[in-house]
Amino acid sequence: MKFSIEHESRRRIRVKVCRNKMTLVEADVLEYYLAGVEGVSKVRVDERTCCATIHHNTCKAVVIDALKKYNFEKYKELLPEETGRKLNRAYQEKLVMCIVKRTLFKMFLPASLGIAVTVCKSAGYMYTGIKTLMKGKIEVPVLDATAIGVSLFRRDFKTAASIMFLLGVGEILEEWTHKKSVDDLARTMSLDVDKVWAVRDKQEVLTPIADIKVGDYIVVRTGSMIPLDGKVVYGEAFVNQASMTGESLPVRKEADSYAYAGTVVEEGACIIQVEKTSGSGRYDRIVEMIEESEKLKSASENKASHLADHLVPYTLLGTGLVYLLTRNIVKALSVLMVDFSCALKLAMPISVLSAMREARGYGISVKGGKFMEAVAEADTIVFDKTGTLTHATPKVADVVAFGGNDRVEMLRLAACLEEHYPHSIANAVVEEARVRGLNHEERHSKVEYVVAHGISSVIDGEKVIIGSHHFVFQDEKSVVPEGEEKRFDDLPDEYSHLYMAISGRLAAVICISDPVRTEANDVISKLRSLGIENVVMMTGDSEKTAASVASAIGVDEYFSEVLPEDKSGYIRKEKALGRKVIMVGDGVNDSPALSEADAGIAISDGAAIAREIADITISCDDLYGLVRLKELSNELMKRINNNYRGIIGFNGGLIALGVAGVIQPSSAALLHNMSTLFIGTNSMTNLIKE
């Protein structure tokens, strides 16, 4: 594909594809390809003009070289199942056509023909209103039909046409905003798996997902996402399928069961024979689940929707009373032409969905409006420590061997076990082995993961365990080799400790440097200023380590050596006291607490099960994403309250002016619909102005 440079500045290049037109797919592939070029910060490709605008922080030669190497066929595999371009283009065209048709009709359509078109269009609104009445309901469609019907009865065809036009534009904007938010959310929830454990010659090999073919065997274990559709051929696992089916309880999978891409193993392990290499249809299944789920509805949205419907009878009653008192049909129509319902039903959902969309721009994925509302109302926040308040990439500081074992071999063995499970501590061990160039071939039998405790396996006929102090010494009754008790007691307190025992005897202690995030103290301070009253830290670490971290970051309470059930139990207790609780975590052991909280927040580079269960996922590199989430949520509730006041105040004023005879019904209707459109459009703007 050839390109020509149209314009360039220091950090920006606009190039044109040397052809007359581009398809939506071609534009998407080019955009995704360029976005992946090192040094490129932002790309926008317009398929209509065949132009690509590239913002970069590197030298121009790098961008030019990338364009020279571009090949559509070669890079089209980069494209995810959905990108949103097709959806946006469809609604842009729909909105433009609606405005163009209205303009052309007003300019060129003869008056008599315009009346006929207005009457024909009104039939749909009238039918919907009558149908609603026949169901025994007096709701917004009845009001719309009445307003249009009365305008037609009075032969005020211009007002009737204006009402229908504004209602149509409002419906397009609301549907577009809703579908775009659902689309953004669905794509966020789509798979993000680069490598999988494949079975090759009876060994487990970490393999790029692109190399997996139909018929291959892959292994998934506790806390991991199932990356591809297929049939279970060996093993047993309990799988969380909430993202696919909405089921709250995990489903048991055994031989001959079908496993779906995107579901997460909560407990157990199994081998799956791949049947679909793309996890096809996942996006569509997620969209269907989201659209059917009431989780998207916040209490404010439901309140607005119910209030809108409940106000309809009062609007009709007000119309009748004004006519009875004044005997003036014009004044009575002023009440009918102005109602609160349209604006309430349009502005509130758009406010919530637009806020969710804005959050995505900050790397925050929210699974439903009610969770932003919960964050705004929250007064208590509970933090997991490791990987949340401390850095997600801890490092191995030292390996202390016991019982005559070689420290290098102990690290190699630990990495061999830990590489199978997604946790920041496990990642640190594996990374240290990689840096030291320690190859760790699979020597063990089946690996068993014990949530919040550790890992157990068998190597060369000996039982090997690795995990917490509680797991190794209390649950498994391991002992420190005789004569080495003092070395054990002198282990440095400033590190987190990972214990490994072989055949019931301590073999090594891996010291993990797990420094507190530098921004943690500032983030907690900012959260307090935004309305959080109680900050709690919970960790499975020792009392000494927990006390040190708690003191450094300034939490109100901390709990050490806790189990998953302790975290969820604390949240239940706080909720019973009437508190609104946020839980922030990243590991498998945080999943029960994330589910229990009013809003569960997962750090994106944590375990897949945590991200799946969490209501909100933050992909930022630091904790300031929490501050931004709280700011957005607080501003959302302010906007909703301002919308309520604006809608009631403005429309109430229009009714008063109409009843007083200051403005005519047609003018009141036009001003009412213009205000509805303005409030709806304003609700689509960003809550935080940069």
C-alpha positions as CSV (number, residue, x, y, z in Angstrom):
1,M,0.0,0.0,0.0
2,K,1.4,3.4,-1.0
3,F,1.2,6.6,1.0
4,S,1.8,10.3,0.4
5,I,2.6,12.8,3.1
6,E,-0.1,15.5,3.2
7,H,1.2,17.6,6.2
8,E,3.8,17.3,8.9
9,S,4.9,19.1,12.0
10,R,7.3,18.3,14.8
11,R,5.2,15.5,16.5
12,R,2.5,14.9,13.9
13,I,2.2,13.5,10.4
14,R,-0.8,13.3,8.2
15,V,-0.5,10.8,5.3
16,K,-3.0,9.8,2.6
17,V,-3.4,6.3,1.2
18,C,-2.9,6.5,-2.6
19,R,-6.3,5.2,-3.5
20,N,-9.9,6.5,-3.9
21,K,-11.5,4.7,-1.0
22,M,-10.9,2.5,2.0
23,T,-13.2,-0.1,3.6
24,L,-14.0,0.1,7.3
25,V,-11.8,-3.0,7.9
26,E,-8.9,-1.6,6.0
27,A,-9.0,1.6,8.0
28,D,-9.2,-0.4,11.3
29,V,-6.2,-2.6,10.4
30,L,-4.1,0.4,9.4
31,E,-5.0,2.2,12.7
32,Y,-4.3,-0.8,14.9
33,Y,-1.0,-1.5,13.1
34,L,0.2,2.1,13.4
35,A,-0.9,2.3,17.1
36,G,1.4,-0.6,17.8
37,V,4.5,1.1,16.3
38,E,7.0,2.1,19.0
39,G,6.9,5.8,19.6
40,V,3.4,6.4,18.2
41,S,1.1,7.9,20.8
42,K,-2.1,8.4,18.9
43,V,-3.6,7.4,15.5
44,R,-6.8,8.3,13.7
45,V,-7.6,6.9,10.3
46,D,-10.6,8.3,8.3
47,E,-11.8,5.8,5.7
48,R,-13.8,8.5,3.9
49,T,-10.8,10.7,3.2
50,C,-8.2,7.8,3.2
51,C,-6.1,9.9,5.5
52,A,-4.2,8.8,8.7
53,T,-3.2,11.3,11.3
54,I,-0.3,10.0,13.4
55,H,0.9,11.6,16.6
56,H,4.3,10.5,17.7
57,N,7.2,11.1,20.1
58,T,9.9,9.6,18.0
59,C,11.8,10.6,14.8
60,K,9.8,10.8,11.6
61,A,12.0,8.1,10.0
62,V,10.5,5.5,12.3
63,V,7.0,6.3,11.2
64,I,7.9,6.4,7.5
65,D,9.7,3.1,7.9
66,A,6.6,1.5,9.5
67,L,4.4,2.8,6.7
68,K,6.8,1.2,4.1
69,K,6.5,-2.1,5.8
70,Y,2.7,-2.1,6.1
71,N,0.8,-4.9,4.4
72,F,-2.9,-5.3,4.9
73,E,-3.0,-9.1,4.4
74,K,-0.1,-9.6,6.8
75,Y,-1.4,-7.4,9.6
76,K,-5.2,-8.0,9.4
77,E,-4.9,-10.6,12.1
78,L,-4.2,-7.8,14.5
79,L,-7.8,-6.7,14.3
80,P,-10.0,-7.7,17.3
81,E,-13.5,-9.1,16.8
82,E,-15.1,-5.7,17.0
83,T,-13.6,-2.2,16.9
84,G,-16.6,0.2,17.1
85,R,-15.9,1.9,13.8
86,K,-18.8,0.3,12.0
87,L,-21.2,1.2,14.9
88,N,-20.1,4.9,15.0
89,R,-20.3,5.2,11.2
90,A,-23.8,3.8,11.1
91,Y,-25.1,6.2,13.8
92,Q,-23.3,9.2,12.3
93,E,-25.0,8.6,9.0
94,K,-28.3,8.0,10.6
95,L,-28.1,11.3,12.5
96,V,-26.9,13.3,9.5
97,M,-29.7,11.8,7.3
98,C,-32.3,12.7,9.9
99,I,-31.2,16.4,9.9
100,V,-30.7,16.5,6.1
101,K,-34.2,15.1,5.5
102,R,-35.8,17.6,7.9
103,T,-33.9,20.5,6.2
104,L,-34.8,19.4,2.7
105,F,-38.5,18.9,3.6
106,K,-38.8,22.3,5.1
107,M,-37.0,24.0,2.2
108,F,-38.5,22.2,-0.9
109,L,-41.5,20.2,0.1
110,P,-44.9,21.8,-0.8
111,A,-47.0,22.7,2.2
112,S,-49.8,20.2,1.3
113,L,-47.3,17.4,0.8
114,G,-45.5,18.4,4.0
115,I,-48.8,18.0,5.9
116,A,-49.4,14.6,4.4
117,V,-45.9,13.4,5.4
118,T,-46.4,14.8,9.0
119,V,-49.7,12.9,9.3
120,C,-48.2,9.7,8.0
121,K,-45.2,9.9,10.4
122,S,-47.5,10.7,13.3
123,A,-49.3,7.3,12.8
124,G,-46.4,5.4,14.4
125,Y,-46.4,7.6,17.5
126,M,-50.2,7.4,17.8
127,Y,-50.1,3.6,17.4
128,T,-47.5,3.3,20.2
129,G,-49.4,5.5,22.5
130,I,-52.7,3.6,22.0
131,K,-50.9,0.3,22.4
132,T,-49.5,1.6,25.8
133,L,-52.9,2.7,26.9
134,M,-54.4,-0.7,26.0
135,K,-51.9,-2.3,28.3
136,G,-53.4,-0.2,31.1
137,K,-50.3,2.1,31.4
138,I,-50.2,5.8,31.2
139,E,-46.5,6.4,30.3
140,V,-44.3,8.7,28.1
141,P,-45.5,7.2,24.7
142,V,-49.1,8.3,25.7
143,L,-47.9,11.8,26.4
144,D,-45.9,11.9,23.1
145,A,-49.0,10.7,21.2
146,T,-51.3,13.1,22.9
147,A,-49.0,16.1,22.2
148,I,-48.7,15.2,18.6
149,G,-52.4,14.3,18.3
150,V,-53.6,17.6,19.8
151,S,-51.2,19.6,17.5
152,L,-52.7,17.8,14.5
153,F,-56.2,18.4,15.8
154,R,-55.5,22.1,16.0
155,R,-54.0,21.9,12.5
156,D,-50.7,23.1,14.0
157,F,-48.7,20.8,11.7
158,K,-45.4,22.6,12.2
159,T,-45.4,22.0,15.9
160,A,-46.3,18.3,15.4
161,A,-43.4,17.9,12.9
162,S,-41.0,19.7,15.2
163,I,-42.0,17.5,18.1
164,M,-41.5,14.3,16.1
165,F,-38.1,15.5,14.7
166,L,-36.7,16.3,18.1
167,L,-38.0,13.0,19.5
168,G,-36.3,11.2,16.6
169,V,-33.0,13.0,17.2
170,G,-33.2,12.3,20.9
171,E,-33.9,8.6,20.2
172,I,-30.9,8.3,17.9
173,L,-28.5,10.1,20.4
174,E,-29.7,7.9,23.3
175,E,-29.4,4.7,21.3
176,W,-26.0,5.6,19.9
177,T,-24.6,6.5,23.3
178,H,-26.0,3.4,24.9
179,K,-24.7,1.1,22.1
180,K,-21.3,2.7,22.0
181,S,-21.0,2.3,25.8
182,V,-22.0,-1.3,25.6
183,D,-19.6,-1.8,22.6
184,D,-16.7,-0.2,24.5
185,L,-17.4,-2.3,27.6
186,A,-17.8,-5.6,25.5
187,R,-14.5,-5.0,23.8
188,T,-12.8,-4.3,27.1
189,M,-14.1,-7.6,28.4
190,S,-12.9,-9.5,25.3
191,L,-9.9,-11.7,25.6
192,D,-6.4,-10.3,26.2
193,V,-4.4,-13.5,26.3
194,D,-1.0,-13.6,24.6
195,K,0.3,-17.1,25.6
196,V,-1.2,-20.4,26.8
197,W,0.2,-23.6,28.3
198,A,0.1,-26.1,25.5
199,V,0.8,-29.9,25.9
200,R,3.8,-30.8,23.7
201,D,5.3,-34.3,23.9
202,K,3.7,-34.8,27.4
203,Q,5.3,-31.5,28.6
204,E,3.7,-28.2,29.3
205,V,5.1,-25.5,27.1
206,L,4.3,-21.8,27.2
207,T,3.2,-21.1,23.7
208,P,2.0,-17.9,21.8
209,I,-1.8,-18.2,21.3
210,A,-1.3,-17.5,17.6
211,D,0.6,-20.8,17.3
212,I,-2.3,-22.8,18.7
213,K,-4.3,-24.8,16.1
214,V,-7.6,-26.7,16.2
215,G,-7.0,-30.1,17.9
216,D,-4.1,-28.9,20.1
217,Y,-4.3,-29.5,23.9
218,I,-4.0,-26.6,26.4
219,V,-3.8,-26.6,30.2
220,V,-5.7,-24.1,32.4
221,R,-5.6,-23.9,36.2
222,T,-7.0,-22.0,39.1
223,G,-7.2,-18.2,38.5
224,S,-6.5,-18.5,34.8
225,M,-8.8,-17.5,31.9
226,I,-9.8,-20.1,29.4
227,P,-8.4,-18.5,26.2
228,L,-10.1,-20.7,23.5
229,D,-13.3,-22.7,23.0
230,G,-12.9,-26.4,23.3
231,K,-13.8,-29.7,25.0
232,V,-12.4,-30.8,28.3
233,V,-10.5,-34.1,27.9
234,Y,-8.9,-34.5,31.3
235,G,-9.2,-33.1,34.8
236,E,-11.9,-31.3,36.7
237,A,-12.5,-27.6,37.3
238,F,-15.1,-25.2,38.6
239,V,-15.5,-22.4,36.0
240,N,-16.9,-18.9,36.5
241,Q,-19.1,-18.3,33.4
242,A,-20.7,-15.0,34.6
243,S,-19.3,-13.1,31.6
244,M,-21.0,-15.5,29.2
245,T,-24.2,-16.6,30.9
246,G,-24.7,-14.3,33.9
247,E,-24.6,-17.4,36.3
248,S,-23.4,-16.4,39.7
249,L,-22.2,-19.9,40.7
250,P,-19.2,-21.6,39.1
251,V,-20.0,-24.5,36.8
252,R,-18.3,-27.9,37.2
253,K,-16.3,-29.0,34.1
254,E,-15.1,-32.5,33.6
255,A,-14.2,-34.8,30.7
256,D,-16.5,-34.2,27.7
257,S,-17.8,-30.9,29.1
258,Y,-17.5,-27.8,26.8
259,A,-15.4,-24.9,27.9
260,Y,-15.9,-21.4,26.5
261,A,-13.3,-18.8,25.8
262,G,-13.3,-15.9,28.3
263,T,-14.6,-17.9,31.3
264,V,-12.3,-18.3,34.3
265,V,-11.2,-21.3,36.4
266,E,-12.1,-20.6,40.0
267,E,-10.8,-24.0,41.3
268,G,-9.1,-27.0,39.8
269,A,-7.3,-27.7,36.6
270,C,-8.1,-29.4,33.2
271,I,-6.8,-30.1,29.8
272,I,-8.9,-28.7,26.9
273,Q,-8.8,-29.8,23.3
274,V,-9.1,-26.7,21.2
275,E,-12.1,-26.5,18.8
276,K,-12.1,-22.8,17.9
277,T,-8.8,-20.9,17.7
278,S,-10.4,-17.5,17.7
279,G,-12.8,-17.8,20.6
280,S,-15.4,-16.7,18.0
281,G,-18.6,-15.2,19.0
282,R,-17.4,-14.0,22.4
283,Y,-18.0,-10.4,21.6
284,D,-21.6,-11.0,20.5
285,R,-22.3,-13.2,23.6
286,I,-20.9,-10.5,25.9
287,V,-23.0,-7.8,24.2
288,E,-26.1,-9.9,24.6
289,M,-25.4,-10.5,28.3
290,I,-24.7,-6.8,29.0
291,E,-27.9,-5.6,27.2
292,E,-30.0,-8.1,29.2
293,S,-28.3,-7.4,32.5
294,E,-29.9,-5.0,34.9
295,K,-26.4,-4.3,36.2
296,L,-26.2,-1.5,33.6
297,K,-29.0,0.3,35.4
298,S,-28.0,2.6,38.2
299,A,-30.5,3.5,40.9
300,S,-30.6,7.1,39.4
301,E,-31.5,5.7,36.0
302,N,-34.3,3.6,37.4
303,K,-35.5,6.5,39.5
304,A,-35.5,8.8,36.5
305,S,-37.3,6.2,34.3
306,H,-40.0,5.5,37.0
307,L,-40.4,9.2,37.8
308,A,-40.8,10.0,34.1
309,D,-43.6,7.4,33.8
310,H,-45.3,8.5,37.0
311,L,-45.4,12.1,36.0
312,V,-47.3,11.4,32.8
313,P,-50.8,11.1,34.5
314,Y,-50.1,14.3,36.4
315,T,-49.2,16.2,33.2
316,L,-52.5,15.0,31.6
317,L,-54.4,15.9,34.8
318,G,-52.7,19.4,34.9
319,T,-53.8,19.9,31.3
320,G,-57.4,19.1,32.2
321,L,-57.4,21.3,35.3
322,V,-56.1,24.3,33.5
323,Y,-58.8,24.0,30.8
324,L,-61.5,23.6,33.5
325,L,-60.3,26.6,35.4
326,T,-59.5,28.9,32.4
327,R,-61.7,27.4,29.6
328,N,-58.8,28.4,27.4
329,I,-57.6,25.5,25.2
330,V,-54.4,27.4,24.3
331,K,-53.3,27.6,28.0
332,A,-54.3,24.0,28.6
333,L,-52.2,22.9,25.6
334,S,-49.2,24.8,27.1
335,V,-49.2,22.2,30.0
336,L,-49.5,19.3,27.6
337,M,-46.8,20.5,25.2
338,V,-44.3,20.8,28.1
339,D,-43.5,17.7,30.2
340,F,-40.6,16.5,32.4
341,S,-40.7,13.0,31.2
342,C,-38.7,13.2,27.9
343,A,-35.8,15.0,29.4
344,L,-35.7,12.7,32.5
345,K,-35.7,9.6,30.4
346,L,-33.1,10.9,28.0
347,A,-30.6,12.8,30.2
348,M,-30.1,10.3,33.0
349,P,-29.1,7.2,31.0
350,I,-26.9,9.3,28.7
351,S,-25.2,10.8,31.7
352,V,-24.4,7.4,33.2
353,L,-23.3,5.8,30.0
354,S,-21.2,8.8,28.9
355,A,-19.4,8.7,32.3
356,M,-18.6,5.0,31.7
357,R,-17.3,5.9,28.3
358,E,-15.2,8.7,29.7
359,A,-13.8,6.4,32.4
360,R,-12.6,4.1,29.6
361,G,-10.4,6.9,28.3
362,Y,-8.6,6.8,31.7
363,G,-8.1,3.1,31.5
364,I,-11.0,2.4,33.8
365,S,-13.5,-0.3,32.7
366,V,-16.9,-0.1,34.5
367,K,-19.4,-3.0,34.0
368,G,-22.5,-1.0,34.9
369,G,-23.7,2.4,36.0
370,K,-24.7,1.3,39.4
371,F,-21.1,0.7,40.3
372,M,-20.1,4.3,39.6
373,E,-23.0,5.3,41.8
374,A,-21.7,3.0,44.5
375,V,-18.2,4.5,44.3
376,A,-19.7,8.0,44.6
377,E,-21.6,7.0,47.7
378,A,-18.8,4.9,49.3
379,D,-17.4,5.9,52.7
380,T,-15.1,2.8,53.2
381,I,-12.4,1.4,51.0
382,V,-10.6,-1.9,51.6
383,F,-7.2,-2.6,50.0
384,D,-5.4,-5.8,49.5
385,K,-1.7,-5.2,50.1
386,T,0.4,-7.3,47.7
387,G,0.3,-6.0,44.1
388,T,-2.2,-3.3,45.1
389,L,-0.7,-1.0,47.7
390,T,2.7,-2.4,46.9
391,H,4.1,-2.6,43.4
392,A,2.6,-5.1,41.0
393,T,6.2,-6.2,40.1
394,P,8.0,-7.2,43.3
395,K,11.5,-8.6,43.1
396,V,13.4,-11.5,44.6
397,A,15.9,-9.9,47.0
398,D,17.6,-13.1,48.3
399,V,17.2,-16.9,48.4
400,V,18.1,-18.5,51.7
401,A,18.7,-22.3,51.4
402,F,18.2,-24.8,54.3
403,G,19.1,-28.4,54.8
404,G,22.1,-28.4,52.6
405,N,20.2,-27.5,49.5
406,D,21.7,-25.3,46.7
407,R,20.1,-21.9,46.6
408,V,20.3,-21.7,42.8
409,E,18.6,-25.1,42.4
410,M,15.9,-24.0,44.9
411,L,15.1,-20.9,42.9
412,R,15.0,-23.0,39.7
413,L,12.5,-25.4,41.4
414,A,10.4,-22.6,42.8
415,A,10.1,-21.0,39.4
416,C,9.1,-24.3,37.9
417,L,6.1,-24.5,40.3
418,E,5.2,-20.8,40.4
419,E,5.1,-20.2,36.7
420,H,1.7,-21.9,36.4
421,Y,-0.2,-19.3,38.6
422,P,-0.9,-15.6,38.0
423,H,0.2,-13.7,41.1
424,S,2.7,-10.9,41.5
425,I,4.9,-12.9,43.9
426,A,4.9,-15.9,41.6
427,N,5.8,-13.6,38.7
428,A,8.7,-12.2,40.7
429,V,10.1,-15.7,41.3
430,V,9.8,-16.7,37.6
431,E,11.3,-13.4,36.5
432,E,14.3,-13.8,38.8
433,A,15.0,-17.3,37.3
434,R,14.8,-15.8,33.8
435,V,17.2,-13.0,34.6
436,R,19.7,-15.5,36.0
437,G,19.3,-17.7,33.0
438,L,17.9,-20.6,34.9
439,N,16.0,-23.0,32.6
440,H,13.3,-24.9,34.6
441,E,12.0,-27.8,32.6
442,E,8.8,-29.4,33.8
443,R,9.8,-32.2,36.3
444,H,6.8,-32.3,38.5
445,S,3.5,-34.2,38.4
446,K,0.1,-32.5,38.8
447,V,0.3,-29.1,40.4
448,E,-2.3,-28.2,43.0
449,Y,-3.0,-24.6,43.9
450,V,-4.5,-24.0,47.4
451,V,-6.1,-20.6,47.4
452,A,-4.4,-18.0,49.6
453,H,-2.0,-20.6,50.9
454,G,0.4,-22.0,48.2
455,I,1.2,-24.8,45.8
456,S,1.7,-28.5,46.2
457,S,3.3,-31.0,43.8
458,V,5.4,-34.1,43.6
459,I,9.0,-34.1,42.2
460,D,11.1,-37.3,41.9
461,G,8.7,-39.0,44.3
462,E,9.0,-36.3,47.0
463,K,6.2,-33.9,48.0
464,V,7.2,-30.2,47.4
465,I,5.2,-27.3,48.8
466,I,5.7,-23.6,48.4
467,G,3.6,-20.8,50.0
468,S,2.9,-18.9,53.1
469,H,4.2,-19.6,56.7
470,H,0.7,-20.7,57.7
471,F,0.5,-23.2,54.8
472,V,4.0,-24.7,55.1
473,F,4.3,-24.9,58.9
474,Q,0.8,-25.1,60.3
475,D,-1.3,-26.8,57.6
476,E,1.5,-29.1,56.2
477,K,3.4,-29.5,59.5
478,S,6.8,-28.9,57.9
479,V,9.8,-28.3,60.2
480,V,13.0,-26.3,60.1
481,P,16.1,-28.6,59.7
482,E,17.8,-29.3,63.1
483,G,20.5,-26.8,63.9
484,E,19.3,-24.1,61.5
485,E,16.6,-22.5,63.8
486,K,18.7,-19.4,64.4
487,R,19.2,-18.8,60.7
488,F,15.5,-19.1,60.3
489,D,14.8,-16.7,63.1
490,D,17.2,-14.1,61.7
491,L,15.5,-13.8,58.3
492,P,15.1,-10.1,57.5
493,D,11.7,-8.6,58.5
494,E,11.8,-6.0,55.7
495,Y,11.0,-8.6,53.1
496,S,7.9,-10.8,52.4
497,H,8.8,-14.5,52.7
498,L,7.9,-17.4,50.5
499,Y,8.6,-20.7,52.1
500,M,9.4,-24.0,50.3
501,A,9.6,-27.4,51.9
502,I,10.5,-30.8,50.5
503,S,9.2,-34.0,52.2
504,G,8.2,-32.0,55.2
505,R,11.5,-30.2,55.8
506,L,12.2,-26.5,55.0
507,A,14.3,-26.3,51.9
508,A,14.5,-22.6,51.2
509,V,13.0,-19.2,52.0
510,I,12.7,-16.7,49.1
511,C,12.9,-13.1,50.3
512,I,10.7,-10.8,48.2
513,S,11.2,-7.1,48.0
514,D,7.7,-5.8,47.9
515,P,8.0,-2.0,48.2
516,V,5.0,0.2,48.9
517,R,3.9,2.3,45.9
518,T,5.3,5.8,46.2
519,E,1.9,7.3,45.4
520,A,-0.1,5.2,47.9
521,N,0.0,7.9,50.7
522,D,-1.0,10.7,48.4
523,V,-3.8,8.6,46.8
524,I,-5.2,7.8,50.2
525,S,-5.1,11.5,51.2
526,K,-6.9,12.5,48.0
527,L,-9.6,9.7,48.5
528,R,-10.3,11.1,51.9
529,S,-10.8,14.6,50.5
530,L,-13.3,13.1,48.0
531,G,-15.4,11.5,50.7
532,I,-13.8,8.3,51.8
533,E,-13.9,8.2,55.7
534,N,-12.4,4.8,56.5
535,V,-9.3,3.2,54.8
536,V,-8.6,-0.4,55.6
537,M,-5.7,-2.7,54.5
538,M,-5.9,-6.5,54.6
539,T,-3.1,-8.9,53.9
540,G,-1.9,-12.4,54.3
541,D,1.5,-11.2,55.4
542,S,2.9,-11.3,58.9
543,E,1.9,-8.8,61.6
544,K,5.4,-7.1,61.4
545,T,5.2,-6.6,57.6
546,A,1.5,-5.4,57.8
547,A,2.2,-2.9,60.6
548,S,5.2,-1.5,58.7
549,V,3.2,-0.9,55.5
550,A,0.1,0.4,57.4
551,S,2.2,3.0,59.2
552,A,3.9,4.1,55.9
553,I,0.7,4.8,54.0
554,G,-1.6,6.0,56.9
555,V,-4.6,3.6,56.8
556,D,-7.2,3.7,59.6
557,E,-7.2,0.0,60.2
558,Y,-5.2,-3.0,59.1
559,F,-5.5,-6.8,59.4
560,S,-2.6,-9.3,58.9
561,E,-2.5,-13.0,58.1
562,V,-6.1,-13.0,56.8
563,L,-7.7,-15.6,54.6
564,P,-10.1,-14.8,51.7
565,E,-13.1,-15.5,53.9
566,D,-11.8,-12.9,56.4
567,K,-11.8,-10.2,53.8
568,S,-15.4,-10.9,52.6
569,G,-16.6,-11.4,56.2
570,Y,-15.2,-7.9,57.1
571,I,-17.0,-6.3,54.1
572,R,-20.3,-8.1,55.1
573,K,-20.0,-6.7,58.6
574,E,-19.4,-3.2,57.4
575,K,-22.3,-3.3,55.0
576,A,-24.5,-4.5,57.8
577,L,-23.6,-1.4,59.7
578,G,-24.9,0.7,56.8
579,R,-21.5,1.5,55.1
580,K,-20.9,1.6,51.4
581,V,-17.8,-0.4,50.8
582,I,-15.2,-0.5,47.9
583,M,-12.8,-3.4,47.7
584,V,-9.5,-3.1,45.7
585,G,-7.5,-6.3,44.9
586,D,-5.6,-8.2,42.3
587,G,-5.4,-11.9,43.3
588,V,-7.3,-15.1,43.3
589,N,-7.7,-14.8,47.0
590,D,-9.4,-11.3,46.6
591,S,-12.2,-12.7,44.5
592,P,-14.8,-13.4,47.3
593,A,-14.2,-9.9,48.7
594,L,-14.5,-8.2,45.3
595,S,-17.8,-10.0,44.8
596,E,-19.1,-9.1,48.3
597,A,-18.3,-5.3,48.0
598,D,-20.7,-2.7,46.7
599,A,-18.1,-2.0,44.1
600,G,-15.2,-4.5,43.5
601,I,-12.2,-2.9,41.8
602,A,-9.5,-5.1,40.2
603,I,-6.0,-4.1,39.2
604,S,-5.7,-5.2,35.5
605,D,-2.4,-7.0,35.7
606,G,-3.7,-9.3,38.5
607,A,-5.4,-12.7,38.2
608,A,-8.0,-13.2,35.5
609,I,-10.6,-14.4,38.1
610,A,-10.2,-11.1,39.9
611,R,-10.8,-9.1,36.8
612,E,-13.7,-11.3,35.8
613,I,-15.5,-11.0,39.1
614,A,-14.7,-7.3,39.7
615,D,-17.3,-4.6,38.8
616,I,-14.5,-2.2,37.8
617,T,-11.1,-2.8,36.3
618,I,-8.3,-0.2,36.4
619,S,-5.5,-0.6,33.9
620,C,-3.4,2.4,35.0
621,D,0.2,2.0,36.0
622,D,-0.4,3.6,39.4
623,L,-3.2,4.0,42.0
624,Y,-4.2,7.5,40.8
625,G,-6.8,5.7,38.7
626,L,-8.7,5.2,41.9
627,V,-8.7,9.0,42.5
628,R,-9.9,9.6,38.9
629,L,-12.6,7.0,39.3
630,K,-13.9,8.6,42.5
631,E,-13.7,12.1,40.9
632,L,-15.7,10.8,37.9
633,S,-18.3,9.1,40.1
634,N,-18.7,12.2,42.3
635,E,-19.1,14.5,39.2
636,L,-21.6,12.1,37.7
637,M,-23.9,12.3,40.7
638,K,-23.5,16.1,40.6
639,R,-24.5,16.1,37.0
640,I,-27.5,13.9,37.6
641,N,-28.7,16.2,40.5
642,N,-28.1,19.3,38.3
643,N,-30.1,17.7,35.5
644,Y,-33.0,17.1,37.9
645,R,-33.0,20.7,39.0
646,G,-32.5,22.0,35.4
647,I,-35.3,19.9,34.0
648,I,-37.8,20.7,36.7
649,G,-36.9,24.4,36.9
650,F,-36.9,25.2,33.2
651,N,-39.9,23.1,32.2
652,G,-41.8,24.3,35.3
653,G,-41.1,27.9,34.1
654,L,-42.4,27.1,30.6
655,I,-45.6,25.7,32.0
656,A,-46.1,28.8,34.2
657,L,-45.5,31.1,31.2
658,G,-47.9,29.1,29.0
659,V,-50.7,29.2,31.6
660,A,-50.1,32.9,32.1
661,G,-50.5,33.3,28.3
662,V,-47.0,34.8,27.9
663,I,-46.0,32.2,25.3
664,Q,-48.0,30.1,22.9
665,P,-48.1,26.3,23.0
666,S,-46.1,25.9,19.9
667,S,-43.3,28.1,21.3
668,A,-43.5,26.2,24.6
669,A,-43.2,22.9,22.8
670,L,-40.2,24.1,20.8
671,L,-38.4,25.5,23.8
672,H,-39.2,22.3,25.8
673,N,-37.8,20.1,23.1
674,M,-34.8,22.3,22.5
675,S,-34.0,22.2,26.3
676,T,-34.4,18.4,26.3
677,L,-31.9,18.1,23.4
678,F,-29.5,20.6,25.1
679,I,-29.6,18.7,28.4
680,G,-29.1,15.4,26.6
681,T,-26.2,16.7,24.5
682,N,-24.6,18.4,27.5
683,S,-24.9,15.0,29.4
684,M,-22.7,13.5,26.7
685,T,-19.8,15.9,27.4
686,N,-16.8,15.0,29.6
687,L,-17.3,15.3,33.3
688,I,-13.7,16.3,33.9
689,K,-12.3,19.2,31.9
690,E,-8.6,18.8,31.2
